[in-house]
Amino acid sequence: MDFNALSERFRNFAERECKGSSPLYEQLARSIADDQKLLKLAARSKPGQPAPNLFLGAVHYLLLSGIEHELATFYASLVDEPGESTKAYHCFSDFCRQFENEIIQLLENKLVQTNEVRRCAYLYPSFCRIYQLTQKPLALIEIGTSAGFQLLWDQYSYSYKSKEKYGAKQSTLEIIAEIKGVKAPFLLKHSPPVSRRIGIDLHINDLNVPEDYLWMKALIWPEHHERNCYFEQAATCVRNHSLELMEGEGISLLPQIVSTIPEDSTICIFHTHVANQIPSDSKINLCAYIKSLGEGRNVFHLYNNMWDLDLHLDYYINGNEHCETLAETDGHGRWFKWRL
C-alpha cells in the first residue's frame, strides 16, 4: 500500500468534497491524512473502494448501531447539539483503537453504495431527452443500483426552484434542485413511460434487512439531515414498487438482460457516481459492448464519473453514434448546470 497516495486521497476528500459540506468529515479526513496508524487501518479497505468514504462510513455505522462512546457527541446524526468538530479527532482516534476489529470487518466486506436519490433531479431531464428522441417506453438498466432508488426516478415529483412541478406530481417524494446557468433542459410535464426497471450490483442492499438499511444510512454524512430525509422517503417508495434487482458484475450480465428487452422499448443503460470504482479495462469493455449493440438496435448510455465528472449521454440510433455532454452536476444532486 502506498501510504503517501492514501494520505493524499484523504486530503483531497477533505478539500474537494467535505469543505463547506461536512465540517466533521473535513476535520477528520485532514487529521487521518497525517496519522500513520489510522492510515494503516484505512488501508484495509476493500480494493477499488474509495477509502475515505468507506472508513468514515464504517465508524458512523458502528455509532448508529448503538455503540456507546464519547465520539457520538460530535455526530449531528446522533445528537441535537454536536460538539465542535475541531475537537473530535482525539475521540475518533480512541474509538478506532477500541473497535479496530469491528472496523476492519466492515472495511473488508462492505461497499460504498450511496443511493443518492436527489441525483434523480438531473436524471429526469436526461430521460426526457431520451424519450424525446425515441418516443418509446424506456427499459432501464442501472449498473451499481444499490437498493434501486434511482430506478424509480419516474415515480418522484420535481421542482427546480419554481412553482412548476414535473414528473409524478402526486408522489410522496418531491425532489427540489437548482438549475444553474442560462441553458434550460427540456422537461416533460409528466414522467415518460417506463417498461422495465432492472438494477445490477455486486451486492444488492435489501431495505428489509436491518444491516443493509443501517449501512446505507451510515454512508450519509452526519450533518446532512436533508439527505437523510430524502433517503427515508425514497426507501418507502422502493418498498411499494417491484424492481428487478440482481447481484453480479454488471458488464458481464448486460448481454443476458438486453436479450429480454423487446424492440418496442428503448434500452437505457445508466450509472451515476459508480464508474470511479470500475477498473479501466472494464469501462473500455462496457463502451465497446454498447457500441456493438448499437450496430443492431437503438441504445442509450447515460453516465458520469467515467472519464470526467460531467454527465454524458452516448447513444446509437439507426446505427449512427451520437455523444452529448448534458450537464455539470453536484455530487449530491443539489444542483446541475445544463449544457445541451
GIMO-V72889 format. One record per backbone hydrogen bond with DSSP energy under -1.0 kcal/mol. NH is the residue of the N-H (numbers start at 1). CO is the residue of the C=O. If there is no record, write none. Layout:
NH;CO, NH;CO
This chain:
3;1, 6;2, 7;3, 8;4, 9;5, 10;6, 11;7, 12;8, 13;9, 14;10, 15;11, 16;12, 17;13, 18;13, 19;14, 21;18, 22;18, 26;22, 27;23, 28;24, 29;25, 30;26, 31;27, 32;28, 33;29, 34;31, 35;32, 39;35, 40;36, 41;37, 42;38, 43;39, 44;41, 45;42, 46;107, 49;46, 54;50, 55;51, 56;52, 57;53, 58;54, 59;55, 60;56, 61;57, 62;58, 63;59, 64;60, 65;61, 66;63, 67;62, 72;69, 73;70, 74;71, 75;72, 78;75, 79;75, 83;73, 87;84, 88;85, 92;88, 93;89, 94;90, 95;91, 96;92, 97;93, 98;94, 99;95, 103;99, 104;100, 105;101, 106;102, 107;103, 108;104, 110;106, 113;111, 116;114, 117;115, 119;116, 120;117, 121;118, 122;119, 123;119, 124;120, 126;122, 127;123, 128;124, 129;125, 130;126, 131;127, 132;128, 133;129, 134;130, 135;131, 138;193, 139;266, 140;196, 141;268, 142;198, 143;270, 144;200, 145;200, 148;145, 152;149, 153;150, 155;152, 156;153, 157;173, 158;166, 159;175, 166;158, 168;156, 169;167, 171;168, 175;157, 177;159, 178;334, 180;336, 195;138, 196;138, 198;140, 199;244, 200;142, 201;246, 205;146, 209;206, 213;209, 214;210, 215;211, 216;212, 217;213, 218;214, 219;215, 220;217, 224;221, 225;223, 228;224, 229;225, 230;226, 231;227, 232;228, 233;229, 234;230, 235;231, 236;232, 237;233, 238;234, 239;235, 241;238, 244;197, 246;199, 248;201, 253;249, 254;250, 257;253, 258;254, 259;255, 260;257, 261;258, 265;262, 266;137, 268;139, 269;300, 270;141, 271;302, 277;274, 278;275, 283;279, 284;280, 285;281, 286;282, 287;283, 288;284, 289;285, 290;286, 291;287, 292;288, 293;289, 294;290, 296;293, 297;293, 299;316, 300;267, 301;314, 302;269, 303;312, 311;327, 312;303, 313;324, 314;301, 315;322, 316;299, 317;320, 320;317, 322;315, 324;313, 326;311, 327;311, 328;337, 330;335, 333;330, 336;178, 337;328, 339;326
